[in-house]
């Protein structure tokens, strides 16, 4: 790739100044004028109930109330991968907090007051609050129709790679079958089985969801949303509201900066309410703003999982067979969450070479809030069990746990569980570097007998989970001074996307990144992007930006050739100018012609405004495979891999865990901006620590979330930061990535839970199988241990 | 019901009509157009609405508008009269924030800390910032920028 001038450099964030001055605008910072109306939502107090009657009279009569809306006006379903979610509940509610009706009023206060006056009569049904209850007692998981959370499941439209089971609460059953399990277990020297569980978690972006909708008098519907997915939102709004005569052309989604996403603002959740409500009050914008409690309950939650793992190994540590049965508590609606289940099912071997594999990844409806995407997309959940279990196996075989991983680590060209081949990767290099940095094998001992020190290790991997035709686009337009606006539709959700897209264009066009500004999406103006999810945007949109820049470069050279009769092959770009390999003195600044063209002696001009165009879609990807075996497709474009380790100190009396050191090595392919990669590592590690040490969703026996605020659901503060974090970047280029890059955003959170679990085991000799591993639980486990 | 209050907002005398129930955060955002303080929780947990009253930090979601009658209120917008603060410069150089939603609260809070204690220790910085939540960064780059601003001691 030669010498890179801008790519690979830790340039300052493009959005840095806006964000440190408070100039950056988020949806709730925008002004919508005097006509703005406010909506309050009437929510179900029951996890499972029939709606018998809704009386809106009292609410309607309150002064300042403009409109009361119930599900009668919007009997429509929507969803990303499966159409199972309702704009408003229809005849039935399926989780505590589900939207039943809405009040639109002149002020938020009046709206909330009126919402309390809406009378809803329910027939309360017994809620199904666990996977166990939802699956019933029969081997084929069939349940009575009145125990089905979605009795109409078989009628729901869904993507072709989902396999719902009729007459059950199973929305999707992903199967992987590879090799011969029976023979493999027979040939194994040992078979180890265990069970692990991971509860639900909340994203806790600091910005709550907010959406403002406006249907103007010309019947244009505009939405301003805090979203990771402007184009996908437009598409889902158009699908859901097509009975009202709205089409893609009529719908416009504008997405300014987002105050944190982590998957929670992907797809469409509460935004559908703003879209629907706006159509009932033409001419006035309507704001739907979630409070923190609604943020916890009615967007998406990370799904819980129960894992049964069975592993056959040889005495030398070689894994011959893996069975992973994953039962996911996917909640009341799974239009997005079922694809988490699917992704986990495809990759539940972890980054290991295993010849015989059986995986069942089962998406189970429950009467808990809807599950959905959360940074890690299922991988954090199944890896907790797998990486914990591998340590237990290594211990029983008397093999060092890292050596056990080295024996089985996947390599380039190895066959994946669905038959495709593993991409180039630096997994062994990551293991080696992390081992060295953490001084693996060296036992630390505290001088305080009450403090125990332990070390933990974990590998990780993740592939983008996306439809095979998910694509990215870029328009690159020059300005008079040869500065550039990049029109793209990925979201700058904090990861540094704008900055690296700027660096890519800068490199191709040899223009400093400071002269490039990305434009936050507006679906009327910025070209198509699927969504900012799956850690795929650096790779996918990066390719689109690179192609757009190359397109612009080709146009620039062509016009110089045409106007000045230079050979294209002699020309190149450097220092914001066109230069020639054969004429030293030739130096034509871009600003002289990228808008107004090159003037000729006769007074005419050649060229005109330069506008580059680039697109990327992975044409090699396919989600089609045998439903009984999972074999045959290429559902994942590539995996990003790495290794991580930690040192922890545990207070034996209180169970409190402190983290003196964490190390994480990730193969970024090419780190386009190393400082931003490090930012993902420090952020992801703490978010991972949050899930393993602190956070825990608690529901009461009726399915109501008890800790829907930051007082009771404690996310880490500055006092919980590890003393030392060592980020390690490894670069084995991704051949189809921009300058070799692949995504790393979600990955940094994935190994944290198992490596902490493994460190606790190392320190205290106790294996904890059920997350979270809070101080209280560690302490109780200590007290109740048998030895 | 409305009451007029007189407040020095970012160095300028302002007369504002408020209801007794109006929250200071809403008054600042909706009546004065000062959008740097933001609402993340509405109950004093997250610190993204932090502003200064007479130089002392408060969570503006926990203060009523009428309480600031006759007081001085300063938001991030009012701290930049002489250009960027040093701590802002360090945060810019260090790519300290990601989504940026919590940034105004952190900057106001670190400004108060450094005004009161120009040479805090690392532990003192962590303690002072513990009431401001950030979900993106893992805090490390924010803390490092504050440490660099004051040439911090261990």
Interface residues (C-beta under 8 A of the other chain):
Chain A: X10 X12 X13 X15 X16 X17 X18 X19 X20 X21 X22 X24 X25 X26 X28 X29 X31 X203 X204 X205 X206 X207 X208 X257 X258 X259 X260 X261 X262 X291 X292 X493 X494 X495 X496 X675 X676 X679 X682 X683 X684 X685 X686 X687 X709 X710 X711 X715 X716 X717 X718 X719 X721 X725
Chain B: X29 X33 X35 X36 X38 X39 X40 X41 X42 X43 X45 X46 X48 X75 X76 X77 X80 X84 X88 X91 X92 X93 X95 X96 X97 X98 X99 X100 X101 X102 X103 X104 X107 X125 X126 X127 X129 X130 X131 X132 X133 X134 X135 X136 X137 X138 X139 X140 X141 X142 X143
